[in-house]
Amino acid sequence: MNRRKIVAGNWKMNTDLHEALSLASAIRDNSKSITGVEKIIFPPFTFLSALNEVTKDEKSLAIGGQNCSEHEKGAYTGETAASMLRSVGCEYVLVGHSERRTYFSETSAQLISKIKIALQNNLKIIFCFGEQLSERKSNKHFETVKLQLEEVLTSFPKEEILNLVLAYEPVWAIGTGETATPEQAQEMHAFIRKTLTGIFSKEIADQMPILYGGSCNAQNARDLFACPDVDGGLIGGASLKAEDFCIIMKSFS
Ligand code: PEP
């Protein structure tokens, strides 16, 4: 199956304006010749507008917000609306990252609202989910992931669902240097595709890109991306080095 290939970089709360501008420029310049892969960067909100100026002429390099509000607009001090992201050139938004679920107690109901509002504002969504270490150790990882998918995705009709990209990110692998093995990633991605077939259809499951995230780097990306159901990666730490991030983009066989 010839699915979209995607490499996305989540910068989290890193860089200042100067560093963000030079990182985005280096990624843009070094990735120009890399074809057949969609590239996305998720910088901090404050730099999006400036980085849009850097990336807007490079069609295969998109920018996105790391989060958006579950509300459309109004008296929500400190929040950022999906419409605001769109107005500064974002094509994407990350929803459901484990750091948002853990540190900001985001619930599935909130994630559904965020995705609905993002869709209304013509944003595409990278929806993140994945099990905790304790869930994997007690062999509950499939059950957990199925529930995370069903709780959110069943709120969306088939016609809208392909505006989402999925990112399986086992929490025990995020920022820890411990990566899922290609076997573990493939096993879970195949399970996710089976779950999508159950919720939607085989046709949708076959088309939906599923990214792996969790200590993916320039050394291990090739083995992970060689798995038939792994369609790319959501990259944290390694996306802060333009050279490594571009090696990852070139890691599809
Ligand atoms: C992430 O934050 O989505 C992530 C995968 O981080 P890291 O690559 O640093 O584990």
Boltz pocket constraint, residues with backbone or C-beta under 6 A from the ligand:
constraints:
  - pocket:
      binder: B
      contacts: [[A, 10], [A, 169], [A, 173], [A, 174], [A, 175], [A, 176], [A, 177], [A, 213], [A, 214], [A, 215], [A, 216], [A, 234], [A, 235], [A, 236], [A, 237], [A, 238]]
      max_distance: 6.0
